[in-house]
Amino acid sequence: MGKDDMVIMALPVKTLFSLYPLFEGFQADDAFDFESHIIKHHLYGRRGDLEIDATHKHPIPYVLIVNSQKGLVYAYQRSSNKTEAHESRLHGKWSWGVGGHVEQVDGVDKNPIRFCLEREVDEEVQINGNISSISLLGYINNSDPVGLVHFGILYLLETDAVEVSPADKEMKQGKFMCLSELEEICVSPDCTVEAWSQIALDPLKRYFASLQH
């Protein structure tokens, strides 16, 4: 089956923001529970049709993989190879969020979003250590060409691993980095960082700062 024929989770924009207000950028999870709202009201449709339908958004679990004891975050560069990278609008860009579309097969679980998250982590990266927790940080919404039809659900995965590596050809390269290295990538003229990772950087910094108190 080609990617366009995949059956994925989506939600009419008017339904997504029927209970909580429209926002741009990041919204912490302590104010709104979009996750439960999406699980209650979602539908499924053909990906190829939904990718060009701005009246719907696709919920995307987007997880930051961190070793907070070491101050490390997994970062990677997406492949520019059209046969390896599924989302052409993200080719070659840097990211520190792992995730993907919630597929109909994920609906076997009562929380298909988190089921998808765990599946994507298993498929995309090799974590050489234990996972201690996966927590919800908040939500990402933006209006660039990618964000127009996607809605990010931002999670944080804690691990004691000191090495995480790519397990998917969509990732050209990837490894643990410290926050200062991520900031350098953001300002480097030789690098392009995907919008959601730029948005996720501030809540990631706040998370690390909260551990110092």
C-alpha positions in Angstrom: 0.0 0.0 0.0 1.3 3.4 -0.9 1.4 6.2 1.7 -1.5 8.0 0.0 -3.7 5.0 0.5 -3.0 4.7 4.2 -6.1 5.2 6.4 -5.2 7.8 9.1 -6.8 9.6 12.0 -8.1 13.1 11.3 -10.5 15.6 12.8 -12.5 18.5 11.3 -10.8 21.8 12.3 -14.1 23.1 13.6 -14.4 20.0 15.8 -10.8 20.2 17.0 -11.3 23.7 18.3 -15.0 23.4 19.3 -14.1 23.0 23.0 -10.8 24.8 23.3 -9.7 28.0 21.5 -7.5 28.2 18.4 -3.9 28.9 19.2 -0.6 29.4 17.3 2.6 27.8 18.5 2.7 25.8 21.7 0.0 25.2 24.3 0.8 23.5 27.6 -1.3 20.5 28.6 -2.3 22.0 31.9 -4.8 24.3 30.3 -6.5 22.1 27.7 -7.0 18.3 27.1 -6.9 18.1 23.4 -5.7 14.5 23.6 -9.0 13.2 25.2 -11.0 15.5 22.9 -9.4 14.0 19.8 -9.8 10.4 21.0 -13.5 11.1 21.5 -14.2 12.9 18.2 -11.7 11.5 15.6 -12.5 9.9 12.3 -10.4 8.0 9.8 -9.8 8.8 6.1 -7.5 8.2 3.2 -4.2 10.1 3.7 -3.9 11.3 0.1 -7.2 13.0 0.3 -6.7 14.5 3.8 -3.2 15.9 3.0 -4.8 18.4 0.7 -7.9 19.1 2.8 -7.4 22.1 5.0 -10.8 21.6 6.7 -9.2 18.7 8.6 -6.1 18.2 10.7 -4.2 15.0 11.4 -3.2 14.5 15.0 0.5 13.6 15.1 2.2 12.2 18.3 5.6 14.1 18.4 7.9 12.8 21.1 11.2 14.3 22.4 13.6 11.5 23.5 15.7 12.7 26.4 18.2 11.6 29.0 17.7 14.4 31.5 20.4 13.1 33.9 22.9 13.7 31.1 21.2 16.7 29.7 20.8 15.0 26.3 18.1 15.2 23.5 17.9 12.9 20.5 18.2 15.0 17.3 18.3 13.8 13.7 18.4 15.0 10.1 15.8 13.8 7.8 16.8 12.1 4.5 16.6 14.1 1.3 16.0 10.9 -0.7 12.5 10.9 -2.1 12.3 7.1 -1.9 13.2 7.0 1.8 11.6 10.2 3.3 7.8 10.0 3.2 7.0 13.7 3.8 8.5 15.7 1.0 8.0 19.0 2.7 10.4 17.9 5.5 13.2 16.6 3.3 16.7 17.3 4.7 15.5 19.2 7.7 16.7 18.7 11.3 14.3 17.6 14.0 14.2 16.4 17.6 10.6 15.1 17.4 9.9 11.4 16.6 6.4 10.5 15.4 4.0 10.0 12.6 0.4 9.6 11.5 -2.0 7.7 13.7 -3.2 4.8 11.5 -6.5 2.9 11.7 -4.6 -0.1 12.9 -3.6 1.9 16.0 -7.3 1.9 16.9 -6.9 -1.5 18.6 -5.9 0.4 21.7 -8.2 2.6 23.8 -5.6 5.4 23.3 -4.6 5.1 19.6 -2.5 8.2 19.8 -0.1 6.8 22.4 -0.2 3.4 20.8 1.0 5.1 17.6 3.7 6.9 19.5 5.1 3.7 20.9 4.9 2.0 17.5 6.7 5.0 15.8 9.5 5.0 18.5 10.0 1.2 18.0 10.1 1.6 14.2 12.2 4.8 13.9 14.9 4.6 16.6 17.1 2.2 18.5 17.2 3.1 22.2 20.0 1.3 23.9 18.6 1.6 27.4 15.5 1.6 29.5 12.4 3.9 29.0 11.4 5.2 32.4 8.4 7.4 31.4 6.4 9.0 28.6 4.6 12.2 29.5 2.4 14.7 27.7 3.9 18.2 27.5 1.3 20.0 25.4 0.2 20.7 21.8 1.6 22.3 18.7 -0.5 24.1 16.1 0.9 26.3 13.3 -0.2 27.4 9.8 2.8 26.7 7.6 2.1 24.3 4.7 2.8 21.2 6.9 1.1 22.6 10.0 -2.0 23.6 8.0 -3.2 20.0 8.0 -1.4 18.6 11.1 -1.8 19.0 14.8 1.1 18.1 17.1 0.7 16.3 20.4 4.0 16.9 22.2 5.3 14.1 24.5 8.6 13.6 26.3 10.2 10.2 26.7 12.7 9.7 29.5 15.4 7.1 29.1 18.6 6.2 30.8 20.2 5.4 27.5 23.4 7.2 26.5 23.0 6.2 22.9 20.0 6.5 20.6 20.5 5.8 16.9 18.3 5.9 13.7 16.5 2.7 12.8 14.6 4.1 9.8 16.0 5.2 6.4 14.0 8.4 6.7 16.7 9.6 9.1 20.0 10.4 7.4 21.8 10.8 10.7 20.9 11.1 14.4 22.4 11.1 17.9 22.0 12.5 21.4 22.9 16.2 21.6 22.9 18.8 24.4 20.6 21.8 24.3 23.4 24.2 23.2 24.0 22.0 20.2 20.3 22.2 19.2 20.5 26.0 19.5 23.5 26.1 17.3 21.7 24.0 14.7 18.8 26.4 14.8 21.0 29.4 13.9 23.3 27.7 11.5 23.0 28.9 7.9 23.9 25.4 6.8 20.9 23.8 8.6 17.2 24.0 8.4 15.1 23.0 11.4 11.5 21.9 10.9 8.9 24.3 12.5 7.6 21.9 15.1 11.1 21.3 16.5 11.7 25.0 16.7 8.4 25.4 18.6 9.2 22.5 20.9 12.6 23.9 21.9 11.3 26.4 24.5 9.1 23.8 26.4 12.0 21.5 26.2 14.3 24.1 27.8 11.6 24.7 30.5 11.4 21.0 31.3 15.2 20.8 31.8 15.1 24.0 33.9 12.3 22.6 36.1 14.6 19.7 37.1 17.1 22.0 38.6 14.7 23.2 41.3 
